[in-house]
Amino acid sequence: MRISFRKTVLLAVFCASSLCLLTGCEPSERKVLSSSYYKELQQENQKLEKQVEKLQEEAADNSPTVDEERAVDYLDKIARDNLVRLEVGYADNMDGSEFVDNEAAFTFATLLAKRADLTQKYTPEEVEEMYGPGYEYILYDEDNAVYEVYVYGGNYVVFTDLPNNVYYVYNASALGDAFLHYRNGYPNSSLLHRLADSALIIDEAGMFYENETAFAAANSIDQMEKERSSRREARRTWRQEEREESGTGRPKPVTYTFYHHGNTMVLTMFDSFYYIENMDGKRTWYRAAEEDVNQLKDLFTQASAQMQEEINEGSQNSQEEETEEEPSHSSEIEEESDVSSLDEEE
């Protein structure tokens, strides 16, 4: 039986391979090192080594320094602290500062530390040169620790214990805007505009609300269909509803105090009746649809829930650094409002 030439060659190769395996035959080191496959592996290994070195350098750069760790600890201490007093003043002259003993204001002051976001946009010298002297807050805690805070341009903060850092803190100027009087006299403005421009609102439960809520509330009052009323009419209505068993008498009021540059205004809501107390103490009563008044109440309820969530979670909701001072909302409300001229109680 003839064996084909191809089969003969295959048999010879198989025998030679088997002999190499049995005798430990291996390619020489020189041949391995000079092979193209080995050179490709070597080049790939060099690339990987460079990538590892780069990642190690980046990790070293991103590791917090001693100063950065100290800053984080410092802000965390303020955020968790229990304040007992707050002093608010103009940074270039604290002689006319105001002492605030209000738990809601204390909570807001500690919230500044939670919101603090380190920025490289300015140095402390540059931010002061850019915006000039702003507000100074001095926070006193129950262990006699004192924290000094400087506020520039509404949203930039320098802590005296962290003198090399500038932080972006949304709405940091609210305490100064709420409790400090204008230096050059109080400008003429309507009641509604002052409500809209209020930096802080504080309710009876000790919750605070910021300017967004003040503007939304003022806008809701402005657009609400209402008529002038009086305390006498409200009491007469409540007595009548009680006699007709359609009501329980005078409803429990819900009160919100608006803080506007050292002055206060008070919004008190019942059912369909509510009144606004101007900064001179005069009250103006209104009557509107109870549904509309309830919507105004809901506005505060929703804002309270959102603020409580931020306080509880300690979330840092810093706005974009490019956002400078928030524009005054009062200019967005039309001057001709029926609330503007109603500053007296009947």
C-alpha positions as semicolon CSV with decimal commas, in nm:
position;residue;x (nm);y (nm);z (nm)
1;M;0,000;0,000;0,000
2;R;0,154;0,328;-0,108
3;I;0,179;0,609;0,137
4;S;0,138;0,956;-0,012
5;F;0,421;1,207;0,006
6;R;0,210;1,450;0,218
7;K;0,140;1,187;0,480
8;T;0,509;1,105;0,491
9;V;0,601;1,467;0,565
10;L;0,336;1,500;0,839
11;L;0,462;1,183;1,003
12;A;0,818;1,312;1,004
13;V;0,712;1,643;1,162
14;F;0,515;1,461;1,429
15;C;0,808;1,241;1,517
16;A;1,045;1,535;1,537
17;S;0,806;1,726;1,765
18;S;0,763;1,426;1,990
19;L;1,138;1,383;2,012
20;C;1,179;1,748;2,120
21;L;0,920;1,710;2,390
22;L;1,076;1,392;2,520
23;T;1,429;1,533;2,520
24;G;1,333;1,877;2,667
25;C;1,417;2,061;2,348
26;E;1,337;2,436;2,388
27;P;1,393;2,748;2,175
28;S;1,707;2,936;2,279
29;E;1,683;3,254;2,498
30;R;1,842;3,455;2,220
31;K;1,571;3,351;1,979
32;V;1,298;3,435;2,231
33;L;1,440;3,781;2,306
34;S;1,478;3,859;1,938
35;S;1,128;3,746;1,848
36;S;0,874;4,008;1,736
37;Y;0,616;3,873;1,984
38;Y;0,849;3,930;2,279
39;K;0,923;4,284;2,161
40;E;0,550;4,361;2,139
41;L;0,501;4,236;2,496
42;Q;0,792;4,451;2,613
43;Q;0,646;4,764;2,455
44;E;0,304;4,696;2,607
45;N;0,462;4,650;2,949
46;Q;0,640;4,984;2,923
47;K;0,311;5,156;2,839
48;L;0,143;4,999;3,140
49;E;0,427;5,109;3,369
50;K;0,389;5,469;3,253
51;Q;0,014;5,454;3,313
52;V;0,068;5,322;3,664
53;E;0,316;5,601;3,739
54;K;0,068;5,861;3,613
55;L;-0,215;5,720;3,824
56;Q;0,008;5,720;4,131
57;E;0,097;6,085;4,073
58;E;-0,270;6,178;4,032
59;A;-0,362;5,990;4,349
60;A;-0,091;6,179;4,537
61;D;-0,220;6,511;4,404
62;N;-0,577;6,427;4,506
63;S;-0,488;6,313;4,855
64;P;-0,600;6,574;5,109
65;T;-0,322;6,776;5,266
66;V;-0,303;6,845;5,637
67;D;-0,454;7,191;5,579
68;E;-0,739;7,049;5,373
69;E;-0,819;6,790;5,637
70;R;-0,812;7,060;5,904
71;A;-1,051;7,274;5,700
72;V;-1,295;6,986;5,658
73;D;-1,287;6,913;6,032
74;Y;-1,335;7,282;6,113
75;L;-1,639;7,322;5,889
76;D;-1,785;6,997;6,017
77;K;-1,754;7,121;6,374
78;I;-1,944;7,441;6,293
79;A;-2,210;7,246;6,106
80;R;-2,273;7,020;6,407
81;D;-2,230;7,284;6,677
82;N;-2,491;7,421;6,915
83;L;-2,482;7,799;6,905
84;V;-2,603;8,017;7,190
85;R;-2,548;8,361;7,041
86;L;-2,494;8,525;6,706
87;E;-2,349;8,869;6,634
88;V;-2,410;9,026;6,294
89;G;-2,247;9,347;6,175
90;Y;-2,079;9,535;5,894
91;A;-1,723;9,407;5,856
92;D;-1,560;9,749;5,849
93;N;-1,736;9,869;6,165
94;M;-1,883;9,630;6,418
95;D;-1,983;9,909;6,658
96;G;-2,340;9,892;6,529
97;S;-2,360;9,513;6,529
98;E;-2,677;9,328;6,626
99;F;-2,692;9,037;6,869
100;V;-2,937;8,770;6,763
101;D;-3,082;8,516;7,004
102;N;-3,297;8,313;6,770
103;E;-3,271;7,937;6,726
104;A;-3,371;7,954;6,361
105;A;-3,092;8,206;6,294
106;F;-2,847;7,977;6,475
107;T;-2,951;7,690;6,251
108;F;-2,903;7,902;5,943
109;A;-2,556;8,011;6,065
110;T;-2,443;7,649;6,100
111;L;-2,589;7,576;5,758
112;L;-2,330;7,813;5,611
113;A;-2,060;7,561;5,699
114;K;-2,258;7,277;5,542
115;R;-2,297;7,473;5,220
116;A;-1,934;7,587;5,207
117;D;-1,767;7,487;4,881
118;L;-1,399;7,573;4,840
119;T;-1,339;7,790;4,533
120;Q;-1,024;7,883;4,345
121;K;-1,194;8,174;4,174
122;Y;-1,059;8,432;4,420
123;T;-0,797;8,460;4,688
124;P;-0,908;8,624;5,014
125;E;-0,736;8,946;4,907
126;E;-0,899;8,940;4,565
127;V;-1,251;8,875;4,692
128;E;-1,225;9,166;4,936
129;E;-1,087;9,393;4,665
130;M;-1,361;9,283;4,425
131;Y;-1,658;9,330;4,660
132;G;-1,530;9,552;4,939
133;P;-1,607;9,498;5,307
134;G;-1,927;9,306;5,354
135;Y;-2,079;9,148;5,663
136;E;-1,911;8,990;5,962
137;Y;-2,078;8,715;6,164
138;I;-1,948;8,601;6,503
139;L;-2,083;8,267;6,619
140;Y;-2,067;8,169;6,987
141;D;-2,125;7,809;7,090
142;E;-2,215;7,652;7,423
143;D;-1,850;7,565;7,495
144;N;-1,736;7,928;7,450
145;A;-1,586;7,858;7,109
146;V;-1,599;8,157;6,875
147;Y;-1,614;8,145;6,495
148;E;-1,566;8,458;6,285
149;V;-1,706;8,466;5,935
150;Y;-1,667;8,735;5,667
151;V;-1,917;8,756;5,383
152;Y;-1,840;8,921;5,049
153;G;-2,060;8,980;4,748
154;G;-2,352;8,789;4,892
155;N;-2,214;8,439;4,839
156;Y;-1,840;8,434;4,917
157;V;-1,710;8,357;5,265
158;V;-1,378;8,364;5,447
159;F;-1,345;8,201;5,790
160;T;-1,081;8,373;6,003
161;D;-0,951;8,034;6,119
162;L;-0,904;7,933;5,754
163;P;-0,749;8,257;5,627
164;N;-0,613;8,117;5,300
165;N;-0,943;7,978;5,173
166;V;-1,240;8,138;5,000
167;Y;-1,568;7,945;5,001
168;Y;-1,874;7,980;4,786
169;V;-2,173;7,968;5,021
170;Y;-2,510;8,022;4,862
171;N;-2,709;8,304;5,025
172;A;-2,444;8,368;5,292
173;S;-2,549;8,733;5,318
174;A;-2,900;8,646;5,439
175;L;-2,824;8,710;5,807
176;G;-2,684;9,056;5,739
177;D;-2,967;9,139;5,499
178;A;-3,221;9,025;5,759
179;F;-3,094;9,184;6,081
180;L;-2,887;9,491;5,985
181;H;-3,043;9,829;5,906
182;Y;-2,954;10,016;5,593
183;R;-2,662;10,248;5,658
184;N;-2,797;10,537;5,451
185;G;-3,161;10,532;5,554
186;Y;-3,450;10,308;5,461
187;P;-3,549;10,346;5,094
188;N;-3,910;10,411;4,996
189;S;-4,082;10,088;4,901
190;S;-4,423;9,931;4,927
191;L;-4,522;9,670;5,181
192;L;-4,546;9,404;4,915
193;H;-4,198;9,482;4,785
194;R;-4,051;9,461;5,132
195;L;-4,212;9,121;5,179
196;A;-4,065;9,004;4,849
197;D;-3,719;9,133;4,940
198;S;-3,711;8,980;5,289
199;A;-3,393;8,780;5,339
200;L;-3,537;8,544;5,599
201;I;-3,875;8,431;5,727
202;I;-3,913;8,253;6,060
203;D;-4,225;8,071;6,176
204;E;-4,352;7,994;6,526
205;A;-4,202;7,644;6,515
206;G;-3,853;7,782;6,464
207;M;-3,819;7,694;6,096
208;F;-3,660;7,950;5,865
209;Y;-3,727;8,022;5,501
210;E;-3,507;8,204;5,251
211;N;-3,575;8,477;4,999
212;E;-3,715;8,241;4,734
213;T;-4,003;8,162;4,969
214;A;-4,051;8,529;5,057
215;F;-4,075;8,622;4,691
216;A;-4,314;8,335;4,613
217;A;-4,538;8,429;4,907
218;A;-4,546;8,797;4,811
219;N;-4,623;8,705;4,451
220;S;-4,905;8,475;4,565
221;I;-5,056;8,753;4,778
222;D;-5,026;8,998;4,491
223;Q;-5,208;8,771;4,245
224;M;-5,471;8,649;4,490
225;E;-5,825;8,777;4,444
226;K;-5,904;8,945;4,777
227;E;-6,088;9,231;4,937
228;R;-6,019;9,461;5,227
229;S;-6,159;9,331;5,551
230;S;-6,121;9,385;5,924
231;R;-6,082;9,198;6,248
232;R;-6,443;9,286;6,331
233;E;-6,573;9,123;6,014
234;A;-6,359;8,815;6,070
235;R;-6,486;8,768;6,426
236;R;-6,846;8,821;6,317
237;T;-6,806;8,558;6,044
238;W;-6,651;8,305;6,279
239;R;-6,928;8,352;6,538
240;Q;-7,193;8,309;6,274
241;E;-7,031;7,992;6,139
242;E;-7,011;7,857;6,492
243;R;-7,383;7,925;6,550
244;E;-7,468;7,756;6,222
245;E;-7,244;7,464;6,318
246;S;-7,050;7,512;5,997
247;G;-6,737;7,616;6,182
248;T;-6,561;7,594;6,518
249;G;-6,513;7,964;6,581
250;R;-6,183;8,144;6,540
251;P;-5,942;7,911;6,352
252;K;-5,591;7,858;6,481
253;P;-5,366;8,117;6,318
254;V;-5,047;8,039;6,129
255;T;-4,785;8,314;6,164
256;Y;-4,470;8,394;5,964
257;T;-4,232;8,679;6,048
258;F;-4,047;8,840;5,757
259;Y;-3,704;8,994;5,834
260;H;-3,600;9,281;5,610
261;H;-3,292;9,492;5,694
262;G;-3,353;9,522;6,065
263;N;-3,732;9,546;6,040
264;T;-4,003;9,283;6,065
265;M;-4,338;9,226;5,901
266;V;-4,582;8,955;6,002
267;L;-4,816;8,745;5,791
268;T;-5,092;8,574;5,992
269;M;-5,336;8,341;5,817
270;F;-5,662;8,193;5,947
271;D;-5,912;8,042;5,703
272;S;-6,034;8,283;5,439
273;F;-5,906;8,574;5,649
274;Y;-5,547;8,687;5,691
275;Y;-5,367;9,003;5,785
276;I;-5,026;9,157;5,721
277;E;-4,858;9,360;5,993
278;N;-4,628;9,627;5,858
279;M;-4,297;9,719;6,021
280;D;-4,469;10,007;6,205
281;G;-4,712;9,762;6,370
282;K;-5,020;9,855;6,165
283;R;-5,227;9,566;6,036
284;T;-5,419;9,526;5,715
285;W;-5,689;9,258;5,703
286;Y;-5,795;9,072;5,388
287;R;-6,052;8,818;5,290
288;A;-6,002;8,575;5,003
289;A;-6,117;8,232;4,895
290;E;-6,017;7,979;5,158
291;E;-5,868;7,764;4,881
292;D;-5,630;8,046;4,786
293;V;-5,525;8,101;5,147
294;N;-5,463;7,728;5,182
295;Q;-5,242;7,735;4,874
296;L;-5,038;8,009;5,039
297;K;-5,008;7,792;5,349
298;D;-4,901;7,496;5,134
299;L;-4,625;7,708;4,983
300;F;-4,468;7,740;5,328
301;T;-4,531;7,374;5,412
302;Q;-4,343;7,257;5,104
303;A;-4,058;7,500;5,161
304;S;-4,033;7,384;5,522
305;A;-4,005;7,019;5,416
306;Q;-3,729;7,098;5,169
307;M;-3,534;7,303;5,420
308;Q;-3,571;7,038;5,689
309;E;-3,435;6,780;5,447
310;E;-3,128;6,994;5,381
311;I;-3,073;7,050;5,754
312;N;-3,109;6,680;5,836
313;E;-2,896;6,547;5,556
314;G;-2,635;6,821;5,576
315;S;-2,643;6,845;5,198
316;Q;-2,422;7,109;5,036
317;N;-2,639;7,271;4,771
318;S;-2,390;7,523;4,648
319;Q;-2,489;7,712;4,337
320;E;-2,262;7,768;4,038
321;E;-1,972;7,995;4,122
322;E;-2,049;8,209;3,820
323;T;-2,376;8,308;3,983
324;E;-2,306;8,639;4,151
325;E;-2,543;8,824;4,383
326;E;-2,904;8,731;4,334
327;P;-3,099;9,018;4,176
328;S;-3,362;9,186;4,388
329;H;-3,696;9,018;4,335
330;S;-3,892;9,327;4,425
331;S;-3,832;9,478;4,083
332;E;-4,022;9,186;3,931
333;I;-4,346;9,282;4,103
334;E;-4,554;9,554;3,950
335;E;-4,562;9,873;4,154
336;E;-4,938;9,906;4,117
337;S;-5,056;9,651;4,372
338;D;-5,357;9,685;4,595
339;V;-5,141;9,561;4,886
340;S;-4,892;9,846;4,844
341;S;-5,116;10,119;4,977
342;L;-5,294;9,921;5,244
343;D;-5,078;9,991;5,546
344;E;-5,338;10,079;5,808
345;E;-5,565;9,862;6,020
346;E;-5,932;9,953;6,029
